[in-house]
Amino acid sequence: MSSVRNYSLVTLSYWGFTLTDGALRMLVLLHFHKLGYSSIQLAFLFLLYEFFGIVTNLVGGWLGARLGLRVTLFGGLALQVVALAMLTQLNPEWTAAAVVAYVMASQALSGIAKDLTKMSAKSAIKTLVPDDQQGLLFKWVALLTGSKNALKGLGFFLGGFLLTTFGFNGALWGMAGGLALILILSVLSLPQDIGRAKEKPLFSSILSHTREINILSAARFFLFGSRDAWFVVGLPIFLYSVLDWTFTQVGAYMAFWVIGYGAVQALSPQLLALGLKGAAPTGRQAMVWAFLLLPIPALIALAIGYDIQPAAAVLGGLILFGIAFAVNSAVHSYLIVAYAQGDRVAMNVGFYYMSNAGGRLLGTLLSGVVFQWYGLVGCLWTSAILIFASGMLAVRLPR
């Protein structure tokens, strides 16, 4: 019962953080687009968020192994509260360059917070499930990951709604207060030594020396780069500027997509059950689902390029993309936890999510730059190229 209780507390903390993370992303994107910032400037607002995610995952796993996952989880929640409060201090009289620099700094804190929280939550699950219950591990990882993405989707809607209803600062203060309450509850409830290694690992051991973890991490890098190459900047600006949607409509549709994406992730064990016949996924499933994903952005790009119902192609194609991407991501999320080694679980998971953050950084930058020069079509072709790279790497994973 204590394992279930601790899993529930970790999941609640992760849910609370994720809700504010999704809302903050939509708040910043729509608020500064309305102020007249270009797509490249919007992409730059999030670059330090992704860059510090790389650093945090690399170092955070080592810290989690030495200090315990409780410390890194609480640190992530506290930093997000600071980042939210920091954005309320923006001064409208500042120059555009000063605003961009200040928002980038606050997003850097938020990026550290996000990956400390995610690494801690996912690593904690490994410590709560016996090694001989891999089916249960897959279900718990899929449930945590899927529910996280559903809450992030709700956060997208919340961000657009709060921006319209309460304004930028009102939304930020409300989210900071709610997350602070979750932090206090977690501090009072979680055990002290969760995830702490019996032997203190050296800093020099933060890099993975396991072949399958290195290959999976590289595949994850390109997979998440493929999503963010059109999802971060290109898609919401296309919906707002080309389809003439309101902030609330943009937030609601992207919320619908991410919630559905999260639901598919949570249901991935059931969706894969027939093909696997009760067994856990292997590298074969990561390869197959990457190549199922590959044609979707290419077909959407062709539909837009040849003016074949472009709005329907984007909105419908995004749903198909979400389904295939969600299953692929769920398989990846299970495999890294399964490949992780005993006391080194936090370090292995941290190294893997460093690659995840690296892919998001690449995708975020490409989304702004490619959209500025080639529009959404260019972003979609970029996505297809990155998916192909992910699939070719997955071919080399253990079967």
N, C-alpha and C positions, 0 to 999 in steps of 0.2 A: 504493500500500500504506500510505503514511503516513496518508492520509485515513481508511482503514478502521481502522487502529490507533488514531488519535485518537478516532474515533467510538466504538470499543469502550471506550476508557478513560472517555470522557464518560458513556457509557451505564452502565458499571459504577458510577461515582460516583453517578449518579442512582438506580440500582437500590438501592444501599446506603442512601442517604438515605431513599428511599421506603419501604423495609421498616420502618425505625424510625419514620417518620412515621405510617404506618397503625397500627402496634402502640401507639404512644404515644396516639393518639386513642382507641383502644379501652380501653387501660389507665385513662386518666383518666376516661372516661365511666362505665365499669362500677364502678371503685373508689369514685368519689364518689356514684354512685347507691346503692351498697350502704351507704354511710355516712349516707344519708337526705337527700341534697340534692334539691331540687325540679327539675322540668324547666327552669324559668326560670333557676335557679342554674347548672344544667349548661350551658345555652346561654351564659351569661355567662362561663363558664370559657374558652370558645373565641372570644369576641368580639375580644379584642386580637390573637389569632392571625390572624383574617381582616382586621382593620383594618390591622395592620402589613404584611400582604400587599399591600394597596392601595398603601401608601407605598413599600414595597420595590420593587414592579414599576415604579412611576413613576420613582423615583430610580435603581434598580438598572440599568435599561437605559442610562441616561446614564453611570453609573460603568463599566459593562461596555465601552461605546464608548471611554471615555477611558483606562481602565486595562487593558483586556483581559478576556476572559471567564474566564481562568484565575484571576484575583484574586477575582472575584465567586463563582465555583464553590467555591474553597477557603474563602472566608469563610462561605458557606452551610453547608458541612460542619462547620466548626469551631464555629459558633454552635449547631448542633444538639447537638453533644457537650456544650457548656456547659448548654444547656437541660435535657438529660437528667440531668446531674449535679446541677443545681439542684433538681430535684424530689425528689431523695433526702434533702434537708435539711428537709423538712416536719416540723413539730413537732406531735404529736397534742394538745398542751396549748393550742395556739392557738385563738382564737375562729373561728367559721365565716367571719366577714367577713375576718379576717386570712388564712385559708387560701385563700379565693376570690381575694383580691387577689394573693397570692403565686403561685398557680397561673396567674392571668391574666398576670402578669409573665413567668413562664417560657414560657407559650404565645406571648407576644409575640415572644420570642427565636426560638421555633420557627417562628413565622409568617414572620419575616424570613429565617430559614435556608431554609425551604421555597421561597420565591419567588426568592431569590437562586440557589438550585440549579436550579430549573426554568427560569427565564429564561436562565441560562447554558447549560444543556444544549441547549435547543431553539434558541437563537440560534447555538450552535456548529455545528449541522448545516447551517444556511444557508451558513456559510463553507466547508464541506467539500464541497459539491455544486456543480458547474458550473451556470451560469444556464440552459444549454440542455438540462438533464436534469431537467425538472419531474416526470416520472414516477418517477424514482429518488428525488427529494426527497419526493414524497408517500409512497412506500414507507418511507423512512427515518424520516420524522416519525411515520407510523402505527405503525411498529415500536417506536419509542422510547415513544410515548404509550401504546400498548397494553400493552407489557411493564411500563411504570411502574404502570399500574393493576392489572395482575395481581399485581405485587409488593406494592402497597398492600393488595390483598385478602388476600394471604398475611400481611401485617402485622396485619390485623384478627384473623385466626385466632391469630397468634403472641401478640398482646396478651392475648386471652382465656386462652390456654393458659399463658403465663408468669405471669399474675396468679394463676391457680389453683395452679400448680406451685411457683413461686419467690417469690410475693408481690410487692408493689409495688416495693420498693427493689431486690430482686434482679434483677427484669426490667430496671429502668432502668440499673443498672451494667453488665449484660451487653451491652445495646444500645450504650451509650456506648463501651465498649471496642472492639466490632466496627467501629463507624463511624470511630473514631480510626485504625484500621489502614487503612481505605480512603482516608482523607484523606492519610496518609503516602505510600501508593502513588501517588496522584494528583499530589502535590507533586513526586515524583521523576520522573514520566513525561511530563506534558503539556507542550507547547511554550509558550514565554513569551508570544508575541504573538497567540494565537488570539482572533479577534473584535475586536481593537483597531482603531479607526478611524484612517485616515491623517491626517485633520484632527480636532483636538479639538473636539467639539460644545459649544456654549454651553448652560448650564443652562436658559436660556429656551426652548430647542428641544425640551424633553422631551415636550411635548404633540404629538399627531399632528395634521397639517394635511391628511391624505389622507382623502377622503370615504369610500372603501370600508373603510378601517381603522376609522374612527369608527363606521360603521354596524355592521360586524362585531363591534366591541367592545361596542356596546350590545346586540346580539343575544346575545352571550356572557354578558353580565351577567344577563339574564333567564333564559337557559338553565340556568346553574349555580345561580341562585337557586331554580329550580323543582326541581332535584334535592335540594338541601340543605334545602329547606323541609319535607321529610318524612323524609329519610334520616339527618340528623345526630343529632337527639334523638328525634323521634317514633317512628321505626321500631324502633331497638334497645330503647327503653323499652317499646314495645308487645309486642315479642317476649319480653322478660324478665318484664314485669308481667302482661300479659293472657294470653299463651300459656304462661306459667310455664316458660320455657326457662332453662337454666343459662348462666353466663357463657361457658363453652366452646362451647355450642350457638349462642349469639348471635354470638360471634366467628366460628365456623365458617361459619354461613350467610351472614353479611355478607362473609366472605372468599370464599366460593363465588361470590357475586354479583359482587364487584369483579374477581375473577380472570376470570370469564366475560365481564364487561364489557370488560376489557383485551384478552382474546383476540379479541373482535369488533372492537375498535378496530384491533388489529394486522392483522386480515384484511380491513379495510374496502376496501383497493384491489382485492382479489379480489371482494368482494361487490358493489362498484360497477362492476366491469369490463364486464359485459355491457351495462348501460345506458349507460355512457360510451363504449363501443367503443374503449378504449385511451386516451381523453383524460383530462386531469386534471379534478377537480370544479370547479364554478362555484357562484355564489350560488344557482342553481336547486336544487341538491342540498341546500343548507342550509335552504331554504324547505320543500321537500318533506318532509324528514325531521323537521322541527319539527312539521308538521301531522300526520304519522303518529304522533308521540309524544303529541300533545295528548289524544286520547280515553282513553289508558290510565289515568292517575291518576283521571280522572272516573269511569270504569267501576269501578275498585277502590273508590272512595268510595261509589258507589251500592250495591255488593255488601255493604259493611260496614253502611251505613245501613239497608238492608232485611234484614240478617242472612241473606244468601245465601252460605253457606259462607265466612265472613269470613277464616278462616285460609288456606284454599286461594286465595282471591282475592288476598290480600296477597302470599303466597309465589309464586304463579304470575304474578300481575300484575307483580311486581317483576322477574321474568325478562324479560318482554316489554318493560317499561320500559327495562331495561338494554340490550337489543339496539338499540332505536331511538335511545336516548340516546347509545350508544357510536358509532354510525355518524355521527350528527349532530356529536358532539364531534370525531371524527376529521376530518370535512370542515372544520370551523372551524379546527382546528389546522393543517391544510394551507394553508388560504386565508390565514391571517395570515402564515405564512412566505413564501408566494408573493407576497403584497402588499408585504412588507417591502422597503425600498429600500437596496440596497448596503451602504455603511458604517453606515447608520442601522438596520440589522437589529435590533441589541440594543435600541435605543430604541423601535422600532415594536413589537417583541414584548413589551417591558416595559410599554408603554402598554396593549396588548391584555390582558395578564394582570393588569394593574391592574383592568380591568373584570371579569375572571374572579374576582378576589379580592373585589371589591365585591359581586358576585352571591352569592358564598359567605357573605359577612358578612350580607347581607340574609336569605338562606335560613336561616342558623344562628339568627339572632334570631327569625325567624318560626317556625321549628321549635319552639323552646322556648315562646314566648308562645302561639302558636295551639294547640299540643298541650295546654298547661295549661288553656286555656279551652274548646276544642272537640274535643280528642282527635285521633286520626289522621285521621279523616274531614275535619276542618277543614284539616289540613296538606295533604291530597291535593287538595282544591279550590283551595287557594292555589297549589299546584304547577301545576295546569291553567291558571290565570289567567296565571302567569308564562310558561308555554310559549307561550300564545297571543301574548303580547307579543313574544317572541323570533321567532316565525314571521312576524309582521307586519313586523318590522324586516328580516328576511331577504328579504322580497319586494323590497326596494330595493337588494339587492346586484347587482353586475354579472353578467350571464348568460354 
